[in-house]
Amino acid sequence: MANLLLITVILINFFTLGSARLVACIRAVAVQGALLSLLPLVAHGMSGHALILGTGALIFKGILIPWLLLRAIREARIRREVEPYIGFVATLVLGALVTAGAFIFADFLPLAQEHHEGLFVPAALATMFSGFLLLITRRKAITQVLGYLMLENGIFIFSVLLSVAIPLMVEAGILLDLLVSVFVMGIVLNQINREFSTLNTERLTALKE
């Protein structure tokens, strides 16, 4: 079941990398967050620790943050990523390459035997690389925020793998940092849109003292 969830997460990575529709991308990342909220329960059972971690991930990743982003694009009145730095087909090819590289690299890591048999490590690396790819290939600030969220989703997969060793307060701190970061990004998006009437980050080069 955990491997099925992680395969779906990887497929959502590809969908987000290849889509120009911002609403669809936000909803896809929301679905990805909701699926990841099930991962602690699938991996570690119905323990209190897993329930708290899964519930927090669902609230922040699956509901609250996507709602904030949907509200941001409604106010900015944008719907599509029109001119990315790298085309959508080329981005998908790069996404496939980094995903394949993540699976190959995971085989060389000194992991426990049970971790070699699962997809936690390659899925985490693939999601982190895909998020970073989204960050550097898109012009719209809102899409770059989605890249940051995908990157954090990859980190979350690692935290689930190590949740027995990592204290709950550390994991809660990660989720809180994510929420604060999105709030800060929302303020920045609002200011960019107010000054330039667009969320294209290329316009930031026009700023001068």
C-alpha positions in Angstrom: 0.0 0.0 0.0 2.8 2.4 0.8 4.5 1.7 -2.5 1.2 2.3 -4.3 0.8 5.7 -2.6 4.4 6.6 -3.5 4.0 5.6 -7.1 0.9 7.9 -7.3 3.0 10.7 -5.7 5.6 10.3 -8.5 2.9 10.4 -11.2 1.6 13.6 -9.7 5.1 15.0 -10.0 5.0 14.4 -13.7 1.5 15.9 -14.1 2.6 19.1 -12.3 5.8 19.4 -14.4 3.8 19.0 -17.6 0.8 21.2 -16.9 0.4 24.9 -17.6 -2.9 25.3 -15.7 -2.3 26.7 -12.3 -5.5 25.6 -10.7 -4.9 22.0 -11.9 -1.4 22.1 -10.5 -2.5 23.4 -7.1 -5.2 20.8 -6.9 -2.6 18.1 -7.9 -0.2 19.2 -5.2 -3.2 19.2 -2.7 -4.0 15.6 -3.7 -0.3 14.8 -3.3 -0.3 16.3 0.2 -3.5 14.4 1.1 -2.0 11.1 -0.1 1.2 11.7 1.9 -1.0 12.3 5.0 -1.9 8.6 4.8 1.7 7.5 4.5 2.5 7.5 8.3 -0.6 5.4 9.0 0.3 2.9 6.2 4.0 2.7 7.2 3.7 2.6 11.0 0.1 1.7 11.8 -2.6 3.5 13.8 -0.3 4.8 16.5 -0.8 8.2 18.2 2.4 9.5 16.6 1.3 8.5 13.1 -2.2 9.9 13.6 -0.9 13.3 14.7 1.6 13.5 11.9 -1.0 12.4 9.3 -3.6 14.8 10.5 -1.2 17.7 10.5 -0.1 16.9 7.0 -3.7 16.6 5.8 -4.7 20.0 7.3 -1.6 21.9 6.1 -0.7 20.1 2.8 -4.1 18.9 1.6 -6.4 21.7 2.7 -5.1 25.0 4.2 -2.1 25.7 1.9 -3.9 24.8 -1.4 -6.8 27.0 -0.3 -4.4 29.9 0.3 -2.8 29.4 -3.1 -6.2 29.2 -4.9 -7.2 32.4 -3.2 -4.0 34.1 -4.3 -4.5 33.2 -8.0 -8.1 34.4 -7.9 -7.0 37.8 -6.6 -4.1 37.9 -9.1 -6.5 36.8 -11.9 -4.0 34.4 -13.5 -4.8 30.9 -14.8 -1.8 29.6 -16.7 2.0 29.5 -16.8 2.4 30.9 -20.3 6.2 31.2 -20.9 8.3 29.0 -18.7 12.1 29.2 -18.9 12.1 25.6 -20.2 9.3 24.2 -22.2 6.8 21.7 -20.7 8.0 18.7 -22.9 11.6 19.4 -22.0 10.7 19.8 -18.3 8.9 16.4 -18.5 12.0 14.8 -20.0 14.2 16.3 -17.3 11.7 15.1 -14.7 11.9 11.6 -16.1 15.7 11.7 -16.0 15.9 13.0 -12.4 13.3 10.3 -11.3 15.3 7.6 -13.0 18.5 9.0 -11.4 16.8 9.0 -8.0 16.0 5.3 -8.3 19.6 4.5 -9.4 21.1 6.7 -6.7 18.9 5.1 -4.0 20.4 1.6 -4.9 23.9 2.8 -3.9 22.9 4.2 -0.5 23.8 2.1 2.6 20.2 1.5 3.7 18.6 -1.1 5.9 17.3 -4.1 4.0 13.7 -3.3 4.5 14.3 0.2 3.1 15.9 -1.2 0.0 12.7 -3.1 -0.8 10.4 0.0 -0.5 10.1 3.1 -2.6 10.5 5.6 0.2 14.0 6.8 -0.6 13.7 7.0 -4.4 10.2 8.6 -4.2 11.5 11.2 -1.7 14.5 12.0 -3.9 12.4 12.1 -7.1 9.8 14.5 -5.4 12.5 16.7 -4.1 14.3 16.9 -7.5 10.9 17.5 -9.3 10.1 20.3 -6.9 13.5 21.9 -7.5 13.0 21.5 -11.2 9.6 23.3 -11.0 11.3 26.1 -9.0 14.0 26.9 -11.6 12.0 26.4 -14.8 8.9 28.5 -14.2 8.5 32.3 -14.4 5.3 32.7 -12.3 5.9 33.1 -8.6 2.8 31.0 -7.7 4.3 28.0 -9.7 7.6 28.5 -7.9 5.7 28.3 -4.6 4.3 24.9 -5.8 7.8 23.8 -6.5 8.8 24.6 -3.0 5.8 22.6 -1.7 6.7 19.6 -3.8 10.3 19.8 -2.5 9.0 19.9 1.1 6.8 16.9 0.2 9.9 14.9 -0.6 11.4 15.9 2.7 8.2 14.8 4.4 8.6 11.3 2.8 12.0 11.1 4.4 10.6 12.2 7.8 8.0 9.4 7.6 10.7 6.9 6.9 12.6 8.2 10.0 9.6 9.1 12.2 10.4 6.4 14.8 13.8 8.1 15.4 12.7 11.8 14.9 10.8 13.4 17.8 7.3 14.6 17.0 8.1 18.2 17.9 10.7 18.2 15.1 8.2 17.0 12.6 5.6 19.5 13.9 8.2 22.2 13.5 8.7 21.3 9.8 5.0 21.7 9.2 4.9 25.0 11.0 7.9 26.3 9.0 6.1 25.3 5.8 2.9 27.2 6.8 4.9 30.3 7.8 6.9 30.1 4.6 3.7 30.0 2.5 2.3 33.0 4.4 5.4 34.9 3.7 5.3 33.9 0.0 1.6 35.0 -0.1 2.6 38.5 1.1 5.4 38.6 -1.5 3.0 37.5 -4.2 0.6 40.2 -3.3 3.3 42.9 -3.4 4.6 41.7 -6.8 1.1 41.7 -8.2 0.4 45.2 -6.8 3.6 46.7 -8.2 3.7 45.0 -11.6 0.2 43.8 -12.2 1.7 40.4 -12.9 3.3 37.5 -11.0 6.1 37.0 -13.5 9.3 37.0 -11.4 11.3 38.4 -14.4 9.8 41.8 -13.6 11.8 41.9 -10.3 14.9 42.8 -12.3 13.2 46.2 -12.9 13.6 47.0 -9.2 16.2 49.7 -8.4 17.2 51.6 -5.3 
